[in-house]
Amino acid sequence: MIRTPLRPLARILKARDRGENPDVIEAENKRIRHEEMADKARQRAEGRLLVLGLFFFCAFVVIGGRMGTLASSVPEEPRATTVGNPIIGQRADIVDRNGRIMATNLATHSLYAHPRDMIDPARAAAGLAEIFPELKEEELVADFTGDRKFMWIRRQISPEQMQAVHDIGSPGLLFGPREMRLYPNGPIASHILGGASYGREGVASAEVIGVAGVERQFDGFLRDPANEGEPLELSLDLSVQAATEEVLAGGMSLMNAKGAASVLMDIKTGEVLAMASLPDFDPNNRPRILTEGDQSDSPLFNRAVQGVYELGSTFKIFAIAQAMELGLVNPNTMIDTQGPMTWGRFRIRDFHDYGPQLSTTDVIVKSSNIGTARIALMIGAQRQKEFLGSLGFLEATPIEMVEAPTGAPLVPRNWSEISTMTISYGHGLSSSPLHLASAYASLLNGGTKVEPTLLRQHNPPLGPRVVREEISRRSADMLRQVVERGTASFGEVPGYEVGGKTGTADKPRESGGGYYDDKVIATFASVFPADDPKYVLIVTLDEPSENSGDKPRRTAGWTAVPVAAEMIRRVAPLLGLRPQVDSAQSVSVTLTSN
């Protein structure tokens, strides 16, 4: 950089020659130099301010853009990234067809310990044993003073228990967040819901998994975050289910039965509106599986789905409906009922002597084994097997429960002529009450096959045809006459036309073959209203005995039928069915006290 001298010699000499003061030239040059320096400093300052201004402008633009993005986005909680699969804690609710909660989640806490962080292990053990009586103080002391670094105390605790543990004041006792599965209705629909338990566990969360029923069947759906908490909607009606279980429990006690089952189904869609099995359990405190003895004695056993029984004379309507469909008989065809009917060493008898002949309708009304067997011989073994197969009696029901495959029917290895005869009146083939409900619905809804389902159906597909509509209507008329003048007279419910068929089957011995003389499976398969069938109801009692008379009565007409009638009386109004009142009779209302 070339600097201009403040006192240039040429100018100084000229100034002296002219008599001027040379110091003026120096002062002028200093002023010019200072002005140049000030201009350069100002330019540098202005440049720095411009750069700083641009930086702040860009920063405000970025911050404003980010704030705008956050304001327009859906809020969500931040998630910490972890190695491996995260534990999914949230589980969707289960609701009935009206949206009422049947299973949900409850926020709670777990209790665990870091023994090495405890100041006074003995005091902590004594406090825990006082709060949780099932814990042993000596065992806790041994665990707390041993080599363990971590141990679970309780997988879930109540808020009161949490506060009590907190009051112990031990730094080694810690709490972790939990979600527990809650069934607010207790044992209602317990076999359907099944229950849930913990899978993978961590101190900060736990995996809730289904262990039985629909909880296990739909475990993937209930745990899938992609469903965004959408509940699982069942076909059940909670009010109807509660009424069904209450009546069934009362009937089981009144009839001194060992167990009971009931299925209420929509005849058009196959939707199960109520399904009960007794004895039952509370899924909030699910009992353990039996390790010995008969599993059917366990309250976990679902008699409606898993229990396969010979269902007796309830099968007779299938033989007669098939014979009418094939054109072999009509409701007025006379059938030979002269007994006993002999086939080899086997003899088939009726409960009463009904004379030499009965009409096809009266074979059902009187429940003639001989008449039904003769009709079955007209049909033949192969056609009978195919027809029962079309009704679903040869395989497990497709209902959405993990227990369903265990309820596969027991069919004869050799479907012989004698098998054809005995199966026609409900012996020699064992199936579940749910099978029977589906078959009655398929036969009486106009003759189209329905599949049982526990899911709410909005647009169910029309199944294949089983029988013609005319045969379906005739079958319903015959079942109505069974209640009007046959073996199910106790099934009459004023205002609701009930049709149905009783079935009393001797119970097979567990070992040694043969049947008990004093133990039966009593079943009533009913439909209502019979003039326009809408619902099928199956009631089954295991080893019932009505003891009000001199001798025990075990037949379905005395045991299962009254229970089913009371059930229809209770649930029909809940289903929106108005009683049919005879307009020719005057209607009066009388106030009575309960």
C-alpha positions in Angstrom: 0.0 0.0 0.0 1.5 3.4 -1.1 1.0 6.1 1.5 1.0 9.8 0.4 3.6 11.8 2.5 2.1 14.5 4.7 4.8 17.1 3.8 5.7 16.5 0.1 9.0 18.3 -0.7 7.9 19.8 -4.0 4.9 21.5 -2.5 6.8 22.7 0.5 9.5 24.4 -1.6 6.8 26.0 -3.8 5.0 27.2 -0.7 8.1 28.8 0.8 8.9 30.5 -2.5 5.4 32.1 -2.5 5.8 32.9 1.2 3.1 30.5 2.4 3.1 28.4 5.6 4.1 24.8 4.9 2.2 23.5 7.9 -1.1 24.2 6.1 -0.1 21.6 3.5 0.5 18.9 6.2 -2.8 19.7 8.0 -4.6 19.4 4.7 -3.1 16.0 3.9 -3.9 14.7 7.4 -7.5 15.7 7.0 -7.7 13.9 3.6 -6.1 10.8 5.1 -8.4 10.7 8.1 -11.5 11.1 5.8 -10.3 8.1 3.7 -9.8 6.0 6.8 -13.2 6.9 8.1 -14.8 6.0 4.7 -13.2 2.6 4.7 -14.2 1.9 8.4 -17.8 2.9 7.6 -17.9 0.6 4.6 -16.6 -2.3 6.7 -19.2 -1.6 9.4 -22.0 -1.4 6.9 -20.9 -4.7 5.3 -20.9 -6.5 8.6 -24.3 -5.1 9.5 -25.7 -6.3 6.2 -24.3 -9.8 6.7 -25.7 -9.9 10.3 -29.1 -8.7 9.0 -29.2 -11.4 6.3 -28.3 -14.0 9.0 -31.2 -12.9 11.3 -33.6 -12.7 8.4 -32.8 -16.3 7.3 -33.1 -17.5 10.9 -36.5 -15.9 11.4 -37.7 -17.4 8.1 -36.6 -20.9 9.2 -38.2 -20.6 12.6 -41.4 -19.2 11.2 -41.6 -22.0 8.6 -41.1 -24.6 11.3 -43.7 -23.0 13.6 -46.2 -23.0 10.7 -45.5 -26.7 9.9 -46.0 -27.7 13.6 -49.2 -25.6 13.8 -50.7 -27.4 10.7 -49.6 -30.9 11.7 -51.5 -33.5 13.8 -50.1 -33.5 17.4 -48.5 -36.7 18.5 -46.4 -37.7 21.4 -42.7 -38.1 20.7 -41.4 -41.7 20.7 -38.0 -42.8 21.9 -36.3 -45.1 19.4 -35.3 -48.5 20.8 -33.4 -51.5 19.5 -35.7 -54.5 18.6 -39.4 -54.7 18.6 -41.2 -52.3 20.9 -43.7 -53.6 23.5 -47.2 -52.6 22.3 -49.2 -51.7 25.4 -52.4 -50.3 24.0 -55.2 -52.8 23.3 -58.5 -51.9 21.6 -61.8 -52.2 23.4 -64.4 -54.9 22.8 -68.0 -53.7 22.5 -71.4 -55.2 22.0 -73.7 -54.5 19.0 -74.9 -51.3 20.6 -71.4 -50.0 21.5 -71.5 -50.9 25.2 -68.1 -51.8 26.7 -67.4 -55.5 27.3 -63.6 -55.3 27.6 -61.4 -52.2 28.0 -58.1 -51.1 29.5 -57.3 -49.6 33.0 -54.2 -47.7 33.8 -52.4 -49.1 36.8 -48.8 -49.7 38.0 -46.5 -52.6 38.6 -44.2 -53.0 41.6 -40.6 -54.2 41.4 -37.5 -54.0 43.5 -33.8 -53.2 43.3 -32.6 -54.9 46.4 -29.1 -53.3 46.3 -30.7 -49.9 46.6 -32.5 -50.8 49.8 -31.4 -49.2 53.0 -33.3 -51.5 55.4 -34.4 -54.7 53.5 -36.0 -56.2 56.6 -38.3 -53.2 57.1 -39.2 -53.2 53.5 -40.1 -56.9 53.6 -42.2 -56.5 56.7 -44.1 -53.6 55.1 -44.7 -55.5 51.8 -46.0 -58.6 53.7 -48.4 -56.4 55.6 -49.8 -54.8 52.4 -49.8 -58.1 50.4 -50.8 -61.0 52.7 -49.9 -63.6 50.1 -46.2 -62.6 50.3 -44.0 -64.2 52.9 -41.8 -61.9 54.9 -39.0 -64.5 55.3 -38.8 -65.2 51.6 -38.7 -61.4 50.8 -35.9 -60.9 53.3 -34.0 -63.7 51.7 -34.5 -62.3 48.3 -33.6 -58.7 49.3 -30.4 -59.7 51.1 -29.2 -62.1 48.4 -27.5 -61.6 45.1 -30.5 -60.5 43.1 -30.3 -57.1 41.4 -33.9 -57.1 40.2 -37.2 -58.8 41.1 -40.9 -58.4 40.5 -43.1 -58.0 43.5 -46.5 -57.6 41.8 -47.4 -57.3 38.1 -50.2 -54.9 38.9 -51.3 -53.0 42.1 -54.2 -50.8 43.0 -53.8 -47.0 43.7 -54.3 -47.7 47.4 -51.6 -50.4 47.4 -49.3 -48.1 45.5 -49.7 -45.4 48.2 -49.1 -47.9 51.0 -45.9 -49.1 49.3 -44.8 -45.5 48.8 -45.3 -44.8 52.5 -42.7 -47.6 53.3 -40.2 -45.1 52.0 -37.7 -47.6 50.6 -35.7 -46.3 47.6 -35.4 -49.9 46.3 -39.1 -50.2 45.8 -40.1 -48.8 42.4 -43.2 -48.5 40.3 -43.7 -49.0 36.5 -46.7 -47.9 34.4 -49.1 -50.7 33.3 -52.3 -51.3 31.4 -54.5 -54.1 32.7 -57.4 -55.6 30.9 -60.7 -54.9 32.6 -64.0 -56.7 32.1 -66.6 -54.3 33.7 -69.4 -56.8 33.5 -67.7 -59.5 35.5 -68.7 -63.1 34.4 -71.2 -62.0 31.7 -70.1 -63.4 28.4 -66.9 -64.8 30.1 -66.6 -67.8 27.8 -67.0 -65.6 24.7 -64.5 -62.9 25.8 -62.0 -65.5 27.2 -59.5 -63.3 29.0 -56.1 -61.7 28.6 -52.8 -61.8 30.3 -49.3 -60.3 30.1 -46.8 -61.4 27.5 -43.5 -59.6 27.2 -42.9 -57.3 30.2 -40.6 -54.4 30.9 -40.4 -52.0 33.8 -42.0 -49.2 31.7 -44.7 -51.3 29.8 -46.2 -54.7 29.3 -47.7 -56.5 26.4 -51.3 -57.5 27.0 -52.2 -60.6 25.0 -55.4 -62.7 24.6 -55.4 -66.2 26.1 -58.8 -67.5 25.1 -62.1 -66.6 23.4 -62.3 -63.6 21.0 -59.5 -62.0 23.0 -57.2 -64.6 21.5 -59.0 -65.0 18.2 -58.7 -61.3 17.4 -55.5 -60.7 19.3 -53.7 -59.3 16.2 -56.6 -56.8 15.4 -56.9 -55.7 19.1 -53.1 -55.0 19.3 -52.6 -53.4 15.8 -51.8 -49.7 16.1 -52.9 -49.2 12.5 -56.5 -49.6 13.6 -56.1 -46.4 15.7 -58.0 -47.8 18.6 -61.1 -49.0 16.6 -63.1 -51.3 18.9 -64.0 -54.9 18.1 -67.8 -54.9 17.6 -69.4 -58.2 18.5 -72.9 -59.4 17.5 -73.8 -59.9 21.2 -76.5 -57.7 22.9 -75.2 -57.1 26.4 -78.7 -56.8 27.9 -79.9 -60.0 26.2 -76.8 -61.8 27.3 -77.2 -60.8 30.9 -80.9 -61.8 31.0 -80.0 -65.1 29.3 -77.4 -66.0 31.8 -79.6 -65.0 34.8 -82.5 -67.2 33.6 -80.2 -70.1 32.7 -78.5 -70.0 36.1 -81.9 -70.0 37.8 -83.1 -72.9 35.6 -79.9 -74.9 36.2 -80.4 -74.6 40.0 -84.1 -75.3 39.9 -83.6 -78.4 37.7 -80.6 -79.6 39.7 -78.5 -79.8 36.6 -74.7 -80.3 36.6 -74.2 -77.7 33.8 -76.2 -75.8 31.2 -75.7 -74.1 27.8 -77.8 -71.7 25.7 -77.5 -70.1 22.3 -79.7 -67.3 20.9 -79.2 -66.7 17.2 -80.6 -64.3 14.5 -82.2 -66.7 12.1 -81.4 -64.7 9.0 -77.8 -63.6 9.6 -76.4 -66.2 12.0 -75.4 -63.5 14.5 -75.1 -64.9 18.0 -77.0 -62.4 20.2 -76.4 -64.4 23.4 -74.4 -67.5 24.2 -74.0 -68.9 27.7 -72.3 -71.8 29.4 -72.6 -72.7 33.1 -70.7 -72.9 35.3 -68.8 -69.8 34.3 -66.0 -67.6 35.7 -64.9 -64.0 36.0 -62.3 -63.1 33.3 -60.9 -60.5 35.7 -59.7 -63.4 37.8 -59.4 -66.2 35.3 -59.1 -69.6 37.0 -56.4 -72.1 36.2 -56.8 -75.0 33.7 -57.5 -78.3 35.3 -54.5 -80.6 35.4 -56.4 -83.7 36.2 -60.0 -85.1 35.9 -62.6 -84.3 33.2 -61.9 -80.9 31.6 -65.7 -80.5 30.9 -66.0 -80.1 34.7 -63.9 -76.9 34.6 -65.7 -73.5 34.5 -63.4 -72.7 31.6 -65.1 -75.3 29.4 -67.6 -73.8 26.9 -70.5 -76.2 26.7 -72.2 -74.3 24.0 -69.2 -74.5 21.6 -66.9 -77.3 22.9 -69.4 -79.6 24.4 -70.6 -82.3 21.9 -73.6 -84.3 22.9 -76.2 -86.6 21.5 -79.0 -84.1 21.3 -81.9 -86.5 21.0 -85.2 -85.9 19.3 -84.3 -82.3 18.3 -82.8 -84.1 15.2 -86.2 -85.5 14.0 -87.2 -82.3 12.2 -84.2 -82.7 9.9 -85.2 -86.2 8.8 -88.8 -85.1 8.1 -87.8 -81.9 6.4 -85.4 -83.8 4.1 -88.1 -86.4 3.3 -90.5 -83.6 2.4 -87.9 -81.9 0.3 -87.3 -85.2 -1.6 -91.0 -85.7 -2.1 -91.1 -88.9 -0.1 -93.7 -87.7 2.4 -96.0 -84.7 3.1 -97.4 -83.5 6.4 -100.4 -85.8 6.1 -98.6 -89.0 5.0 -99.3 -91.9 7.3 -96.2 -93.5 8.8 -96.0 -97.0 10.3 -95.3 -96.7 14.0 -96.0 -100.2 15.0 -93.3 -101.3 17.5 -90.9 -102.3 18.5 -88.9 -101.9 15.3 -86.2 -104.6 14.9 -83.0 -104.3 13.0 -80.7 -107.3 13.7 -80.1 -107.4 17.4 -81.2 -103.8 17.9 -84.8 -102.8 18.9 -86.2 -99.3 18.5 -89.0 -98.3 20.8 -91.1 -95.2 21.4 -91.6 -93.6 24.8 -95.3 -94.4 24.6 -97.3 -96.7 22.3 -98.7 -94.3 19.7 -100.6 -97.0 17.8 -100.0 -98.5 14.4 -99.8 -95.3 12.4 -99.2 -91.6 12.8 -99.2 -88.8 10.3 -95.8 -87.2 9.5 -96.8 -84.2 11.5 -97.8 -86.3 14.5 -94.5 -88.2 14.3 -92.9 -84.9 15.2 -95.6 -83.8 17.6 -95.6 -87.2 19.5 -91.8 -87.6 19.0 -92.0 -91.1 17.6 -88.6 -92.8 17.2 -90.1 -95.6 15.1 -91.8 -93.2 12.8 -88.7 -91.1 12.3 -86.5 -94.2 11.8 -88.9 -95.5 9.0 -88.7 -92.1 7.3 -84.9 -92.2 7.6 -84.9 -95.6 5.8 -86.8 -94.0 2.9 -84.0 -91.3 2.7 -81.0 -93.7 2.9 -77.6 -93.3 4.6 -75.8 -91.4 1.8 -78.5 -88.8 1.3 -78.9 -88.3 5.0 -75.2 -87.8 5.5 -75.1 -85.3 2.7 -78.1 -83.3 4.1 -76.7 -83.2 7.6 -73.4 -82.1 6.1 -75.1 -79.2 4.3 -76.4 -78.2 7.7 -72.9 -78.2 9.2 -73.0 -81.4 11.3 -69.9 -83.0 9.9 -67.3 -80.4 10.9 -66.5 -77.9 13.6 -68.4 -74.6 13.5 -66.6 -71.6 11.9 -67.5 -69.3 14.8 -64.7 -66.8 15.6 -63.3 -68.5 18.8 -60.1 -70.4 19.2 -62.1 -73.1 21.0 -64.3 -73.8 18.0 -62.1 -76.5 16.4 -62.2 -78.6 19.6 -66.0 -78.9 19.2 -66.0 -81.0 16.1 -68.9 -83.4 15.9 -68.5 -87.1 16.6 -69.9 -89.1 13.7 -70.0 -92.9 13.1 -67.0 -94.4 11.3 -69.4 -96.6 9.3 -72.6 -94.8 8.4 -74.7 -98.0 8.3 -78.4 -98.5 8.0 -78.8 -98.7 11.8 -76.7 -95.5 12.1 -79.1 -93.8 9.7 -82.1 -94.8 11.9 -80.6 -93.8 15.2 -79.1 -90.5 13.9 -82.6 -89.5 12.6 -83.8 -89.3 16.2 -80.5 -87.9 17.7 -78.4 -90.8 18.8 -75.2 -91.9 17.2 -74.0 -88.4 16.2 -72.8 -85.9 18.8 -72.7 -82.2 18.1 -72.7 -78.9 20.1 -75.6 -76.7 20.9 -74.1 -74.2 18.5 -74.3 -76.7 15.7 -78.0 -77.3 16.5 -78.7 -73.5 16.5 -77.1 -73.0 13.1 -78.9 -76.0 11.6 -82.3 -74.8 12.9 -81.7 -71.3 11.6 -80.7 -72.7 8.2 -83.8 -74.9 8.0 -86.4 -72.3 9.3 -85.2 -69.0 7.8 -86.6 -69.9 4.4 -84.1 -72.7 3.7 -80.7 -70.9 3.2 -77.5 -71.9 5.0 -76.2 -69.5 7.7 -72.9 -69.6 9.5 -72.7 -68.7 13.2 -70.8 -65.6 13.9 -69.9 -63.4 16.8 -69.2 -60.3 14.7 -71.8 -57.7 13.9 -73.1 -58.3 10.4 -74.2 -55.3 8.3 -74.7 -56.9 4.9 -74.4 -60.7 5.3 -74.2 -62.7 2.1 -77.0 -65.1 1.2 -76.0 -68.7 1.8 -76.6 -71.7 -0.4 -80.1 -73.2 -0.4 -80.8 -76.2 1.9 -84.5 -76.7 1.4 -87.3 -75.0 -0.5 -89.1 -72.1 1.2 -92.3 -74.2 1.3 -90.5 -77.0 3.2 -89.0 -74.4 5.6 -92.5 -73.0 6.3 -94.0 -76.5 6.8 -91.2 -77.4 9.2 -91.9 -74.2 11.3 -95.7 -75.1 11.3 -94.9 -78.6 12.7 -92.6 -77.2 15.4 -95.4 -74.9 16.4 -97.8 -77.8 16.8 -95.2 -79.5 19.1 -95.7 -76.6 21.5 -99.5 -76.4 21.0 -100.3 -80.0 21.5 -97.1 -82.0 21.9 -94.1 -82.6 24.1 -93.2 -79.0 24.6 -96.5 -77.6 25.9 -94.6 -75.8 28.8 -92.9 -73.8 26.1 -95.9 -71.6 25.3 -95.3 -67.9 25.9 -98.4 -65.7 25.7 -98.0 -63.1 23.0 -95.2 -64.9 21.2 -95.8 -67.9 19.0 -93.1 -70.4 20.0 -92.3 -73.5 18.0 -89.7 -76.1 18.9 -88.7 -79.7 19.5 -87.6 -81.4 22.7 -84.7 -83.8 22.9 -83.8 -86.1 25.8 -80.7 -88.3 25.2 -79.3 -90.8 27.6 -75.8 -89.8 28.7 -73.0 -92.2 27.7 -70.8 -93.6 30.3 -67.2 -92.3 30.5 -65.8 -95.8 30.4 -67.1 -99.3 29.7 -69.5 -98.3 27.0 -73.3 -98.1 27.3 -75.5 -95.3 28.8 -76.6 -94.2 32.2 -80.1 -95.1 33.3 -80.5 -91.9 35.4 -78.5 -89.3 33.6 -79.6 -87.4 30.4 -78.8 -84.4 28.2 -82.1 -82.5 27.9 -82.4 -80.0 25.0 -85.1 -77.7 23.7 -84.5 -76.2 20.3 -87.0 -73.4 19.7 -87.9 -70.8 17.2 -90.0 -67.6 17.7 -92.2 -66.2 16.4 -93.1 -69.4 14.6 -95.4 -67.7 12.0 -92.5 -65.5 10.9 -89.3 -66.9 12.4 -86.7 -64.4 13.6 -84.7 -66.1 16.3 -83.6 -69.6 17.3 -83.0 -70.4 20.9 -81.3 -73.6 22.1 -81.3 -74.6 25.8 -79.4 -77.6 27.0 -79.2 -79.0 30.6 -76.6 -81.6 31.6 -78.1 -84.2 34.0 -81.2 -82.3 35.0 -83.8 -83.7 37.4 -87.1 -82.0 38.3 -88.0 -83.3 41.7 -91.3 -81.7 42.6 -93.2 -84.9 42.1 -93.1 -88.4 43.6 -90.4 -89.4 41.0 -87.7 -87.4 39.4 -88.6 -86.1 35.9 -85.6 -85.8 33.5 -87.2 -85.3 30.1 -86.7 -82.1 28.2 -90.4 -81.3 28.4 -90.2 -81.0 32.1 -86.7 -79.5 32.4 -85.3 -77.6 29.4 -88.6 -76.4 28.0 -89.7 -74.3 31.0 -86.3 -72.7 31.2 -86.4 -71.8 27.5 -90.0 -70.4 27.9 -88.9 -68.1 30.7 -85.9 -67.0 28.7 -88.1 -66.1 25.7 -90.4 -64.2 28.0 -87.5 -62.2 29.3 -85.5 -61.5 26.1 -88.2 -61.1 23.5 -89.1 -57.5 24.6 -85.4 -56.7 24.7 -85.1 -57.8 21.1 -87.9 -55.4 20.1 -90.6 -58.0 19.6 -94.0 -56.8 20.5 -96.4 -59.5 21.9 -99.2 -60.4 19.6 -102.5 -59.6 21.3 -105.7 -61.3 20.1 -107.9 -58.3 19.0 -111.0 -60.3 19.8 -110.2 -60.3 23.5 -110.5 -57.2 25.6 -107.2 -56.0 27.0 -107.0 -54.8 30.6 -104.1 -53.7 32.8 -104.0 -54.8 36.4 -101.6 -53.3 38.9 -99.9 -56.0 40.9 -97.2 -56.0 43.5 -94.0 -58.0 43.0 
